[in-house]
Amino acid sequence: MTTWTPSPWDLWTLRCLMPEASQDDVVAMHQARRRQATWEHTIYRRLLAGDQTPLERGRRYRRDHPHLGSGLVLTLHLGPYQFVLEPFLAAGDHLTVLVNADAERRLRPPAEDLVARLDLPGRLDWITVESRDGVRRLMRALRRGGPVLAFADGNQGHGGLDGTRRQGIPYHLPGREIRVRTGLARLICRTGCPVHPLVVRWDEGGEHLSWNGHPTQRWTKKDDPVAVTQRLFDWAFSEVLKTPDQWSYWTMVAETAAAFAPDQDSRHLSPPSSVDFNRVFLACLARASRTVRVELEADLEVWPGDVLADRTSDCFYAAEGLQHADLQPLQGKNPTLAELQEWHGSAWVSFHVRRLCLLGLARLQGEPGRVAV
């Protein structure tokens, strides 16, 4: 069997929630996800064979919480989230599901197939966030009184995750800042509907589904949608952190990281005048290469895909052919320009070291009174 090796991007993504995570943690989560995929296939086979025992806990939870029959049910891409619809349909609810278009393409066929195979009495409607009449239909569904289900961690609307990067507000995770949408919170404040947080997880061993709800919340037009958004994502990530291996939507934090927001260009440091710097750099190479040293200003790595990663500021650049091994003489050693020329050659130093300095990722240091840039 082929051994799976995590990429630096996998580790970078995990560290947004677990800043001290290692590659071993990434491998462990990958293995857990494979086990959970097996559990899911097993449950589907049992259901199709007529054994509905795995769904009983969810159905009992719905019966014991009749207030879930109206308002907004907030859930997450956690555990076997595909089954979160089933207890409502088994109870005969007219359930409306709010998703983006891509999620509808993935979720709708298996959900409707399950409804048909299990002969569930409920009715299922779908609304995509991109549709022009989506808000109107959503308001109508809420006023009708049936439950509306939405994924709090969906974090998409018009423009998808790219739109979230451009229009979202900052939200701080343990290891990184991301951007999040306020649209769901604005809807909640506008309608004043009850909000029921609810998640489904695998229990240990994967034989049963565990249902966990939180107290119903209500907000009104007087509440600040930005503050409500903060509360919603606080709840969402508190649930994710309980079982991070069961969260399926890591794309959300990877692609909405502040590192990829449009205003990140302002964080790229460079000397005030590249023309002046080029003149000084060339002078150092010609006349002071044995005394001028190169000091890294950031924790740098080269990742697959020709990516130069600034781990200090979570910024990314084209590596332009720079290899990770090329950085080793620079890491914690502050070599001179002459030493780097002996290792890599003059052309390499002239291009790569100068570029690192212009990006603000390295600087030149000379003896007192000689050169300092």
N, C-alpha and C positions, 0 to 999 in steps of 0.2 A: 504494500500500500504506500502511495506517495505521501511523504511528510509535508504538511502544510507549513509554510514559513510566512509569518506576518511581515507586511511591508512597513516602512517608517510612517506612512500615512495612517495605517491601522493604529499604531501606537499613539500618534499625534491626536487622532480622533478620540481614543479612549481617555487620554489625559485631560480632555476638557471636563470630564466628570471625576476622574480619579487621577489627580496630578502626579502621584507617586507610582503610577502603574508601570510595569515592566513588560518586556516581550512575553514573558511567561504568563502574565495575566491575559494578554491578548490571545495566546494559544489556548489557555483554559476556557476563555469565553467562546472561542471558535468550537472547541470540543463540546461545550455545553449546548451550543446552538444545533450541532449535528444530532445530539441526543434528543433534543426537543423536536426536531424535524421527524425523527423516528416515532416519537410519542404521538405526534399529530397524525401521521399516516395510520398508526394503530387505531386511534380513536375513530377516524373516518371509516376504517374497515369494520369496526364494531357497529357503528351507526348504520352502515349500509347493510349489515347482516341482521339488523333488527334490534340490536342491543342499545337502548337509549339511556342506560344507567349513567354514563359519563355526564349527561346533561341534567340529571336530577337536582344537583346542588344549585345550579343556576335557576332552574324553574322554581325551586323552593324559595330561593332568595327573592325572586320577583313576587311570589305569592305573599311572602312575609313583609314586603315593602310596597304596598299598593300605591303610595304616592309617586312611584316611578312611572305610573301610567300617564303622566302629563309633565310638561316642562322640558328642559334641556338636560339630557344625560351626557355627561362629559366622560370620555374614556381615552385610552392611550393605545398605541401600538405595542402592547405588552402581552407577553405570554401568547396563548392561542386566541388572539383578539378577534379572529374570524368568527368565533362562537359567541361573541358578546351580543349579537342580534337575537340569538335563538330563544332565550327565555321570554322576550317580549312578544315574539311571534307565536310561541307556544301558549302564551296567555291571551292571545287573540287581539293584541294591540295593533293599531294602525301606526306603524313605525315609519318615520321619515329619517333618512340617513343623509347627513351633509358631508360631502367628500370633495376632493379635487377630481378632475376628469381622469387622471391616470389611476387614482385609487378606485374609481368606479369601474374602470375596465378590468382591474384585477379582482375586486371584491364581489362585484355584482353577479357574474356567472356562477361561482361556487355557492354564494349565498342563496340565490334563487333556486339552484339545483337542490340544495339541502332542504329548502322549504317544500319543494315539490316531493322529494323522496320521503320526507318525514310527515307529509300531509299536515302541515301546521296551519292553524286557523287564522293567523294574523295576516295583515296586509303590509306590503313593503313598498315604499316610495324612495326615490333617489333624487337628490338635488346636488348639482355641482357648483362649486364656488365661482367658477368662471362664467356660468350661464347668466345672460342678461336679466332674466326674470328670477334669478335665484333668491334674492332677498325678499321679493314679494311672495314667492311660494313658501319661503321659510316662515315669514310672518303669518301667512295663512295657516300653515301647519301648527304653529304654536297656539294661535287663537282657536283652532279647531279643538284643541285639548289633548290630542294624542302626543306621545313622546317623540322628541326629536333627538337623534343621537349624533354627536360630533366628536371628532378626535382632537383633543386639546393640543396635541403635539404635531398636528398637521402643518401648521405654520405656513400655509400657502394661500394664495388668492390669485388675483389677476397678476400675471407675470411670473407665477411660480416662485421657486426659491430665489431666483434672480431678483424678482420684485421685492422679496423679503429683505434681501441685502440692500436694496436701494431705498426702501421705504420704511423698513422696520425700526423699532426703537432698541437701544442697547439693553441687554439682559446679561447679568454676570453669573457665570457658573463657577464652580470651585477652581477650575484651571484655565478659564478662557471667557472672553466676552463674545456673545452671539447677538444676532438681530432677531427680533420677534414681531409678529403682526399684532395689531390691536383690534382688528375687525370683529373677532368673536366677542371681545369684551364690549365693544360699542353696541353690538346687537343685544347682548345681555342687559346692558344698562338701558337701552332704548325700550325694550319690551318689559323689563321688570320680571321676567319669567323665573320660576325656581330652577336652580342649577344643582343637579345631582351627580357628584363625582363617583365613578364606578370603574373598577378594573377587574380583569380576570387573569389569573396566573395558573401556571402548572404547580401542583404540589410536588413535594419531593418524591421522585420516582416516576412521575408523569402518568399515574393511573387515574387521577382525578383533577378536575378544574376547581380552583379556589376563587370565590367571588368576594370582593372587598369594596365596600362603599364608605363614603365619608358623609358627614352631616350636610343636608341641603343648605345651599347658600342663596341669598337674594340680594340683588343690587337694583338701584333705580337710576333715573335720569340725573339725579343729583350727584351720583358717584362719578369719579374720574376714571375713564376707560384705561388710562395708562396704569393707574394703581390697581385696577381690577386685573389687567393683563399680568402684572407682577404677581398677584395672588394666584392666578390660574397656573402660571408656569412654576411658581413655588410648589404648588401641589403636585404638578406633573413630574417635576424632577425629584421631588421627595419620594415619589412612588418608583421612579426609574432606579434611583440609587439603592432601593431595597433589594432589587433583583436586576442589576444591569445586564446580566447575561440573557434575560428574557425580553429585553427591549429590541425591537426590530427596526427602529427608524433612526439609526445613527447618521444617516445622510442628512437629517435635519440639522444636527449640530456641526457636521463637517462642512456643509455648503453654506451655512449662514454665519460662520465665524467672522468676527470683525476684521480678521486678516483679509477677507475678500470683499469687504464693503468698499463702495466707490471712493470714499474720502480717505482711503489709506495712503494715497499718493502723498498726502501731507506729512506722513510719518517717515518718508524716505529721506534720510539725512545725506547731505552732500556738502562739500565745501562751497562757500558763497560764489566762487568763480572757478569753473573748471579750467578756464584758460590759464589762470594764475597757478592752479594746482599742477596742471600738466607741465608748466615751465619749471616749477620747483621739483617735481618728481623726476623729470629728466636730468636736472642738475644733480640731484642726489645720486642717480645711477652713474653719472659720469664722474663725479668728484668726491662723493662721500658714501659709496656703497658699503664700505667696511665699518662705518661708524653708525649709519642710520639703520634702525631696527624697525621691524613690522610688528605691530601689536593688534591682535583681533579685538574688536569692540563688541562682539556678539558670539553666542554659541552657535556655530555653523555646522551644517551637515549637508551633504549632497545626496539626494534621494533619487530613486528610479524615475525616469521620465525627464532627465536633465533638469532637475529642480534644485536650486540652491535655497536651503531653508534656514532662515534666521530664527532659531528657537527662542531667542531672548525676546523678540518683539512679535513673533508669529507673523513674519513677513516672508514672501516667497519671490524668487527671481529665477530667470533662466540661468542655468549653470554655465552655459556657453562652453561646454566641453570640460569644465573643471571636474575632477574626480574627487571622491571623498578622501582617498589616500593622500591627495595633494595637500589636504588641510593639516595633516598630522604634524609636519614640521612647524606649523604656525600655532598650534594649540598649546598654550602655556609655556612656549619656549622663546618667543620674541626674537626670531633669527634676524640677522642683518640681511640687507639686500644682496650683498655679495654671497652669503651662504645660500640664499634661495637661488641665485643665478647658478651656483655650482650644482645644485640639486636638479633644477628644472630648466635652466638655460635663460638667456637674456630675453628672448621673445616672450616666454611664458611670464616672466616677472613683469615685463613692460605692459602686458595685457591684463593678466589676472590680478596682480597685486594692485595695479593702478585702479582697476575696476572695483575691487573690494573697498578701496579708500573712497572712491567717488560715490559708492553706495552708502557710505557711512558705516561699513562693517569692519573696517580696519583703519589704522592710522600709522603714520610714520613718526618715529621718535629718534632724535639724534643726541649727541653729547651736549651738555649745557653750552650755550653760546654758539652752537654749530647750526643744526637744522631741527626745526619742530614744526610740524604741519598738523 
